Amino acid sequence: MRTFQTLSTLNALQAASDERRFHLLRLLMRAPATLTQLAQEVGQSPAWVRHHIQILQQAGLVYLAEVRKRGRTTEKYYRACANGLLLQNWVLPLTHQPVVLFAGSHDLALELLANQVESRLLLLLMPTGSLNGLVGLRQGFCHLAGAHLHETNGQFNLETLRHLFPDRAMHVVTLAHRVQGLILPPGNPRGIRDLGDLARPGVRWVGRNPGSGTHLWLQRRLRELGFRPEVPSWVASTHTEAAARVARGQADVAIGLQAAAAHFGLDFIPLFEERYDLVFEREHQERLLPLLDVLNAGAFRNAVAALPGYRTTCSGDIYDLETEP
C-alpha cells in the first residue's frame, strides 16, 4: 500500500529542506535503491550519498528496507518512509501569552476580539472561508475556526459540523449575528437593486473565495433564482477587500457585510442576517478561556453592537451538537 505522511517536526523539515537530500528522498519514494544505485542516479560518490541518507534516516524519513546477499556482496536497499509528504509546521512568535491560530470566515467582530484579548492571548487570523476553516480544524491546522454556513434546515453550521466531526467533542459558540447584502458606490450609479442585476451586461462585481460562506450562499441563491451572471471581475478573501474594490471604483457591486460598506462610506442594500459561530475542539477550551471571557464581557459586546448590521443578543450562546436540531 502506498502511504502519505505529514512532515511536522522541525528535525524532519530541516532534513528535507536541503535540495540534495530532497532529491534523494523523492527518488526513494519512487522505488527502493542502494547507495550505489543512488550515486549513479545523482552523479555523486556512494560516500556522499551515505552521508545524506544517514541524515534522512535520523529524521525518520528513510529506512533500511532490505538486505540482499549476492555471493560475497551485501546490498542494502533504502526506502522512503512514505510515498508522499505534506510539509506542515507552525512557526509561532516567542511571547508570554498563549498563541491561538484561527482559520475561517473573515469577520470584523473577530478582529475586535483579537485586539481586546491581546494582553492575555495572541490570536493569529487567517481568512480562508468558512468551509476551508472547518476542514483546517479537522486536519489540525488551527485551534479555532469561524463559520456562517447557511443550511437547508434554516439553521447555521451545525449540520455541517456533525458531518465533519462525528467522532470529536466540539464546542460551538456564537460570536454575533450580522447582516450581509449588496455593497454599492455612493448614489448607486448603475441602479443595482437585487442579485439579478449581477447578470446584467457590463456589471462588474466582486465575488468571494470558494469555500467561504458568502460564496456558498451566493451560488445556491443564484441557482434558486435561475440567474447565471458572468464570472466576477474580482475575487476577494475578506469583506474589507470586497468593499475596498467598490470604493476604488474597480467594481459596481460586491456581496458583503453592512459594516464593511459603512467603513468605506458606501451604499448598502441588505439581503439577509446570519449567525457567525466560533468552533473549537473541547481539548482546546482551556487555551481559549481568555478569549471566551472577553467574548462575554460587556465592553466587547458594546463595541460589536456599534458595528453597523451587527447584533449581540445571542453572543456567547453555546450550541450542543448532540441535542440541537
N, C-alpha and C positions, 0 to 999 in steps of 0.2 A: 504493500500500500504506500502510495506517495503521500508525504506529510508536509505540513505547513507550520512554521514556528515564528513566534514573536520575539524579536530582539529587544529586551527591556532592561538589561543590566549594562552599566557603564563599561564594564570589562569587555563584554561581548561587542558593544558598539565600537569601542576603541580598536579591538582586534580586526573587525570587519571594515573599519574606515580606511585602512591602508589600501591603496589602489592595487598593489601587487597581491596582497592576501585576499582581497575581494575577488580578484580574477581566479585565483586558485580555488576559492570556495565555490564559485559558480561552476567551475569545471567538475568539482566533486559532487555538486548537485546533479549534474548530468549523468555521471556514472562513477563507480569506484575506480581508483587508479593507484599505481605505485609511485614512489618518489621519482624513479627513473622515467616513467611514462609522463609524469607531470613536467619534469625537467625538459624533456624533448618537446612537449607542447608549448612551453613558455620560453624556450631558448635559454635556459639557465642551468646551473650545475645541480645535481641531486643534493649537495650540501646546502646550497642556497634555498632550495625548496624545503628541505628538512627543517631549517630554522623557522620558516613561516608556518609550516604545518604544525610545529610544536606550539606556537603561539595560538593558533586556531584551536588546537586540542585543549589547551589550558582554559580557553574561553568557552568551551563546551559547544563548539561549532562543528568540529570534525572529530571522528573517532576511527580507531583501527578496526576495520570491518572483517578482515580475513587474512590469514597467514597461509600461504601455499608453499609446499616443498617441491622443487623441481631439481631432482638429483641433489647436488651439493648446494644449490642456491635456494635461499629463502626469500620469497616475495611477500611483502607486506602491502595490502591494499587498504587505502584510506577512503573514507566516505564522508560526505556532509551529513550532519545530524537531521537535516530536513531538506526537502526538495524545493522549498520556497521560504522566503523570510519577509517579515514585516518589521521595519525599523520603527521602534516606539520607545521614547524615553522622555520623562518630564524633566526639564531643566528649570528649577524654581529659584527665586531670589533668596538670599540669606537674610531672613527677618526674624524678629522675635514673635510675630503673630503667626498663627496657623495660616496656611495658604489653601484656598479653595479654587478649583478650576471649574468654570461654568461653560457649558456649551448648549446652544439652543436658540430660541427666538429672541431677536433684539427687542428691548423694551426700555422706555425712558424711566419708568419707576424703578426698574432694576439698577439702572445707572445711579439713581439717587440712593438706593440701598447700599450699593458698593461704596459710595462716598461716606455715608453715615456710619458704616461698620468698620471703616478703615483702621481706626485706632485699636481694634480688637481682632480683626481678621482681614486678610488681604484676599479680596475676591477678584480673580482674573477672568475677564469676559471674552468669549469667542462666539460671535454671532454666526451660527451655522444654519439656523432654521429649526423649527420645532421637531420635525421627524428626525433630522440628522442629529440633533442634540440627544434625543432619546436613544437612538442607535449607539451614539458615542458613550452614553451612560451604560448601556447594556454591555459594551465591549471594554469598559473600564478606562476610557479615555478622559473621563472627567468625574468630579464628585457630585455635581449638581447640574440639572437640566431645566430648561424653561419651555413651556409648550402652551399653545392655544388651538388645539386641533378640534375643528367642528365635526361632530359625529352624527351618524344617521338617526340616532335616537334623540337628537336635540341637546345632548349633553356635550361636555368638553373633556377630551383627553383620556377618560377612564377606560373606555372600551379598548383604545389603542394600548394603554398601559397593561391591561390584563393580557393582551395578546403578546406583548413584548417581554413581560416579566412574570410569566405564570409560576415561576419557581423561586421568586425572590420576595422578601419583605420590603415593601416600598412605602414611603411617605409622600403624600400629595398635599401641598399647602397652597392656598390661593394667595397670590400676590395682589391682584386687583382685577376689577372689570375695566374695560377700556373700549372706546368707540373707534371704529375704522370707517373709512369712506373714500370719496374722491378728493384728491388734493389738486387744487387748480390755481392758475395765476390770478392775481388780483383783478377783479372785474370779469373773470371767466370769458376771455375774448372769443374762444371757439364755441361758446354756448353749450358746453357739455352738461348734460343733466343726469345721465344714468349710464350703466355699464354698456348698454347697446351702442353708445357713441364711440366706444373703443374700436368698433368695426367700421366707423366712417372713414372714407379715403383721406389720407393725409394726416390723420390724427396721430401725433407722436405720444406714446405712453410709456411709462416706466413699469416693468414687471418686477417680480421678486424672485429670488433664487429658488430653484427646485428644492423641495424638502421643507421649505418654510410653510408655516400655517397659512399665511396670506396667499401664497401661490396655490396651495392645495384648495383653499376655499374658492379662489377666483376661477380655477379651472373647472371645478364642479358646478359652480353657479353659471358660468358661461355655457356649459353643456346643457344645463336645465333650461336656459333661456333660448338655446338654439343659435347663439352668436358664435361666429368664428372670426375674431379680429386678426389683423396682421400680427406678425411677431413683434414683441415690444422693441422699441428703439434702444432701450437701456434695461439692464437687469441690475437691481440694487440688492445688497445684502442687509441693509438696515433701513428703517423708516426714515431716519435722518438723511441718509444718502438719497432716497427716493424723493423726498421733499426738496432737497437741495437742487436736484436736476430741474425741477419745475421752477424753482426760484431763479435759477440761472438762465431760464429761457430755453433749455435744451429739450423740454418736453411740455406737452399741453395738459397732461393729467398723469397722476400716479395714484395707486391704491396704498393707503397707509393710515397712520394714526392722526387723529384730530390734533393731538398735542404737537406732532411734528409739523403739521401745517401752520399752527399758531406760532410756533417758534420762528418761522420764516415770514410771517405776516401774509400767508396765502389764504385763498378762499377754500371752503370745505363743504362737501355735501355728505352727510352721514349715511351709511349703509347698514351697519349692524353693530351691536355690542357683543363682546366676547369675554370669556373668563380666561385669565392668564394664570397658570399654575407653576409652582416650583416643584420639582420631583427629585427625590434622592433615596438611596438605599438606607435602610434603618441603621446599618453599621456606621454610617457617616453622621448620624444625628448629633453625637457629642461634639464633633468638629464644627458643626453648623449652629450650635446653640447661640453664639453671639449674633449671628445673622437673624435667627428666629426671634431673639429678644428685641432687636431693632425693628423688625417687621411688625411686631405687636405694640410698639411704642407709639404714643400719641403724636410725637413730633414728626415721625416718619409718615404716619397716615395723613397728617395735615399737609405735609409737603406734597404727597402724591395727589391728594384731593384738589390741590391748587393747579394741577396739570389739566388743561382743557380735555374733556372727554373721559377722565378717569373717575372711578367710583371705588371707595374703600370700605363700604359697609360689610363686605364679606372677606376682607383681607385677614389672613391668619386662620381662616376656616380649614379644617383638616378633613380629607376625604379618605375613607377606608375602602380599599379595592375589594374587600371581601363582602361588604354589605351594601355599598352604593349601587343603585340600578345602572 
